[in-house]
Amino acid sequence: MARKAREKSTTGIYHIMLRGIDKRDIFLDDEDREKFLDYLAKAKEKATCLIYGYCLMDNHVHLLIEEGHEHIGESIKRVAVGYVYWHNEKYSRTGHLFQNRYKSEVVEDDTYFITVLRYIHQNPIKAGLVQDISHYKWSSYIHYIEGSEDLINLDIAMNFFISQDKFIEFMRTPSSEQCLEENIKVRYSDKQLKEIILKLYPKQDLISNLTKEKRDEFIRRIKQYTNASNRQISRVLGIGRGIVERVDK
């Protein structure tokens, strides 16, 4: 069956996600992340594309990008191919690193633009890596705070707010938006889900000792990050399915 053609953005702006094949980590240390950003900067210069946001997670990358004089697919390919070649050389491996096809969605209006940017910046919080987006060094949020335009084009996002304080307030406001990942159906085995849960909450075996509020917030984080079913979450956590079902994302 032929693949569905990608939707063309009338603004030229896209939310892109690159994910490791079989959910494997694509970054094993900070040098890897720095090298990926180097390839992203080279692609920006070569293709004259504009980059508005990014977040590098262990096994996937989010980008908010406007295509330049070449098709967006060529720019993403330029980054991915360069990084995979370098990564394979460093770790003496061969074969694919990313899933064959990157995920994308069009960004057609101002409201969704700023929604996607917040979603990208809040990814590390939803993954349980940090409590505050300012504590995560591998996203474009730090560029906006420091006013650094070496990689990120800041003007569009900042023009939505009367001050930097208002921008910070919006970016830090808790949000349950799913954006691109809402349409991605990733199924985890019970073993894989338990490993993810242990990263989010290392003392998972003590969940019965949590207050109802803290327990529900923990379950909510699992739902937001994994999209696992209520049945699977209740099975892996060893708690009643009704408890899980009552917790909204």
N, C-alpha and C positions, 0 to 999 in steps of 0.2 A: 504494500500500500504506500502511495506517495506521501511524503511528509507535507503537513499543512504549511502553506506559505506564511512567512512572517508578516505581521501587520506593519505597514509603513507609517511612520510618524509624520504628521504634517508639520511638526515643529522641528523635526530632526533630533529630538531628545528621546533617549531610551533609558530604561532601568534594565541593567544587564546583570545576570548572575552566572558565574563560572563555578562549577562544582567538581570536586575530585571524583574520579571514577570509582564506583562501588563505595562511595562515601569515604574514601581514603583521605588522609591529611595531605594537603598540597604544600603546607609550610611546616617545616620541622624545627626551624630556629629563626632568629631575627634576621640573619643574613639572607635567608630565603625571601623574607618579606621585603627587605630592602631591595633585593634584586628584582622582584616583581614590580616594585614601584619604579625602578630604573627603566624597565621595559615599557611601562605605562607612559613614562615621561617621553621616551623616544618615539612612541607611537603618536603621542599628542603633537610633537614637533613635526613628524613626517606627514601626518594626515591632516594637520591643522584642525584637529577636533578639540572640543572644549570639555573639560572634566569638572563637574560640579560636586561630585561626592564619591567616596569609596569607603569600603570597610573590608579589611582582610581578616577573615576568620580562619580557623585551623584547616577546614576542609572545603571552604568556598569563599568566593569574593563577590561583593556587590559593587556595582559602578553606576553612577548617574552621569551620562555622557551625551554630548551632542556631536553628531557626525560632522566631519569636515569635508574636504574635497573628494574623499573616497567613501565607499559604502561602509556602514558601521561594521558589517561582518568582516571586512578586510582589516579594519583597525583592531578588532578583537582578536582575529587570527594572528596578527602581527605580534601582539602581546603574548598570547598563549604559546605560539610556536617557539618564540625566543626563550620564554621562561622554561618551557618543558625541556628544550635542548640543554639549557644550563643546568637545570635540576637533575636531569638524567646523568650528565657528566659528573656532577658533584657526588651523587650517591651511587655511581656505577650501576645504573639500572637502565632498562630499555622499555619501550612500549609507551602506551598512553598514560597520561596523568589526569587529564580532565575528561569529563563526560563528552561524548562526541559532539553534542550540540549544546551551545550555550542557551540559557533561558533569557527571554527578553519580553518587555512590555513597553508600549508607547506611553509617553508622558505628554499629554495634549493641552493641559491648562495649568495655570499658576498654582491653584489649590493642590492639585495632585503632585506637582513638582515639589512643593515644600513638604507634603505628606511623605513622599518617597524619601526625601533627604532625611527627615526625622527617623523614618523606619530604618534606614541604613545606619544612622548613627546610634540607634538604640539596640542594634543587633547584639552587641556584647553583653548588654544588660539582660536581654531575654535568654541568652545562653548561659547566664550565671557566672560570667567571667569577671564582671566588675559590678559595683553598686552605683557608680556614677559614670556617665559617658566621658567625662573629662579625664578619667583614670585609664582610659584605653588609648594607647599610643598609635594603634594601627588603623585609624580612621581619619577622614578628612575634617572631623570636628576640630581638631587642634589647629588646623590651618585657619579656620574661621575665627577662632579665639585669638590667635596670634597675628592674624592679618597677613598670612603668608600666601603669596600668589605664585610661587615657583611651580606648582603643579595644578592647583585648584583655581578656577575662575570664581571669584567670590561675589561679584556684583549682583547677579540675578537674585540669589537667595537673600543677600543683605538688604536689597531694595524693597523687600516685602515688609521690613520692620523699621520702626522709627529710631531704634537704637540697638546696639549690640546686646544690651541687657534683655531686650524683648526677644531677640533671636535666641539667646541662651535659655530664657524662660520657656519658649516654645519647644526647643529641642529637648529640654529636660522634663517636659510634662509627660507623665506616663501615658502610653498609647498601646492599644491592642491591635493596631493596623497590621495586616499580613502582607499587603501588596503582592508582589510577584510570587512569593512562596505559597500564597493561598491556593494557587492553582497547581502546585507541585505535589504529586502524590508519592511520598516516600514511605515505604513500609519497612519497619524495623522488626527483626526477630525479638523475642523476649530477652535474649541475652544482650543484643545490641541496645535495646531500650534501657535495660538495667545499667549498662555501662554509661550511657548518657546521663541517667538519673544520678549515678554515683558522682559524676563530674559536677552536676548541678548542686548536689547535696550529699557530701561524703558520708554523713551519718544517717543515711537513709533508713537503716535498721531501727532508728530511734523515732521514726515518724509518729508512732503511737504516743510519744511524750509531748508532741507539739500541741499548742493551743489550736482551737478550731480556725482562728484567723490565719495563723502561720501555716497550718496544714493546707488550708484552701489556697493560699497564695503559692505554696509550693506546687500543688496540683495544677494551678493555673499556668505556672511557668512551664511545666512539662507539656501541657496542651499547646501552648503557644510555640514552643521550640520544636516539638516533634510531630504535632498533628496526629498522635497516636489515638486510637479509639478508646472510649471510656472503658470498655471491657478489658482491653489489654493493659491499660494503666492500673485498673483495680487488681488485675491478676498479678502483675509484677510487683505492685506495692503491698499486696496482701491485705487490701481493705475493701469494704463493700462497694459494689458498683454504684449503688445509689448515692454514696458520698461523692464519688467522682462526677456523676451526672449532674449534681446540683451546683457544681462549680463552673461558672461561665468563663470563656476566654477573656 
